[in-house]
Amino acid sequence: MPMNLIHRKLCSSDAWARKIEEGVLPWALDGLDLGTDVLEIGPGFGATTRVLVRRVPRLTALEVDPASARLLEREFGDRARIVQGDGSAMPLPDAAFDAVVCFTMLHHVPSPALQDRLFAEARRVLRPGGVFTGTDSLTSRRFRLLHIGDTRVEVDPDTLPPRLSEAGFGKTEVVRGEGSFRFRAWTGD
């Protein structure tokens, strides 16, 4: 999950936290009931975790970067379970969560094959009737410039539904917004 200095500063800023709380998450989660047990994949600096921890009864956050996981543990350890691990090989039990979420992080997964493994793992840890939802960025010149030197494997929203179906999800939907897209995929159970 290498990120350049400018990108790290942006994602750890108060301005980004406000954008997440006031724009990204309300749009991403509009109309969804996440249930009681929620897994967040790839919280990074925790802007999304700050919102989710107030919104759901039980939150587990899975972070691949050990240093980021330690920071999340210090900030949220009394309100959320923080697990250091890889979303494409989750150290979590089958059917443990009502919802799995990930926001603005899929493009940091280093290959389409690992993204697909993450989708399959999200399906594996969901309970029957569960939902996998999140957002990611649409490609643009600004997006590409911000990610110079980063791990950046863009997700094409047009190919996402069949990839999620291949991972075992039933109904899927993708909605484009301004500079990003949201997705939802249900277990179909």
N, C-alpha and C positions, 0 to 999 in steps of 0.2 A: 504494500500500500504506500509506496513512496509518493510524497507530495512535495512540490517545491515550496520555498519559503513564503512567497506571496499567497499561495493557496492555503497553506497552514495558517497564516495570519488571518485571512478572510474567514476560514471555517471556525476559528476560535474567537471571532470578534462578537461584540455585543450587537452590531448591526445584523450579522448573520443570524444570531439567536432570535432577534426580533422578527426577521423575515420568516424564519421557520415557524415561530409561534403564531404570527399574525396572518401568514399567507400560505406557506407550503402545507403545514399539517391540517389546517382547517379544510383546504381544498382536497388534500389527499384522503382524508378520513370522513368527508362529508357523507352523512347517512349510514355509516357503518357502525355496527355494534361489535367491538373487538372481543367481548366476553371478559372472562375473569383472569385467565393466564395468558400473557402476551410475551412473545419473544421478539426482541429487536436485534436485527443483524447489522453489524457495522456502524455503531453509534459514533465512532470517531471521537470528537471533542465533547459530545454530549448535548448539543443544542436540542436535538429531537428527544433525547432521554429526559431532559428537564420538563418537557411538556407531557410526555407519556407517563411519567411517574406520578403526575397529578391526575391523570385521566383514567388509569386502569388499576384494578385492585392489586394484581401481582405482575411485576415486570421482571423479565430476565433479559440482560443485554449481553450479546456475544460479540466480542471485539478481537480481531486477529492480532493487532499490534500490542505487544506486551506493555510498552510504556503508556499507551492510551488506556489500556485496561486498568493499570494501576491508578491513573488519574480518575477514571470513572469510579473505581472502588472507593477512593478517598471522598469523592463528591456525593455518590449515590449509594454507597454500600449499606447504609441503614434503611434505605427505601427501595432498593432493587438488588437483585442477585446479578453480580457481574461475573461473567465467565470469559476467560481468555481462550480463544479457539478460532478455528477456521470454519467459515460458513459452508464450505464445500465438503467438510468432514466434521460435522457437529458432534461434540462430546455430550450429547443430550439424548434422552430416551425417546422412543417412538411414542406418538400420539400424546404428547405432554402439554400441548398448547392449543388454545382456542383460536389464536391469530398469530401470524408471523408477519413482521413489518420490516421494511428497509427503505431508507430515504436517501436519495442523492448519493448512493454509494456503489451501485452495480457497475458503473463504468470504471471503478477501481479494482474490480476482480480481474486478474491478469490475462484471462483468455475466455473465449466463448465456451470452451469445454468446461472450465471451472465455473462459469456462470450457470451452465446447465446442471452441473453437480450441485450447486447451491440451490437451484430450483427444486431438484429432486430431494435434497435434504430438508428444505422447507416443507415439502409435501409429507415427508416421513414423520416429522415431529408434530404435525397438525393432527388434532382430533377429528373424527367424522363431523362434517358440517363446518369445518374451519375455513378461514380465509387467509390468503397470502396477499398482502397489499403493499404498495409503496410508490415511490416516484423515482425518476431519473431525468437527467438533462437531455434535451435535444441538441444535436450538434449545431454549432454556430462558430463564427470566427472568434468571438469573445471567449466561448467555451474552450476552443482549441488553444488560444493564447494563455488562458488561465492555467491550463494543464501542461504547459511545456515542461518536460522533464518528469512528469508524473506518470504513474501507471494509468493508462487511459484506453479502455476497450469499450467503445460506444455500443449501446444496445439500440437496435433498430426497433422502434415500437411496432412496425408492421409485421415483423417476424416473431415478436414476443408471444402472441397467443399460441401458435403451434409449438413453440419451445416449451411453454408451460403445460400444454396438453401432453406433450411427450414425457414430461416429468410426472404425469399422473393426475393433473388437475382436470376438473370437469369444465364448468362454465368459466370463461375468462372475458375480461373487458379491458380495453386500453383507451384512455381519453387524452388527447393532446391539449396542452395549455400553453401559456406564454413562456416559451423557453424550456418547457419540461413536459413530461407526460406522467400520468398516474396509471397504475395497473391494479387489477383485482383478479384473483383466481380462487375458486372455491374447490374444496375437495371432491364434491360431487357425491359424497356418501349420504 
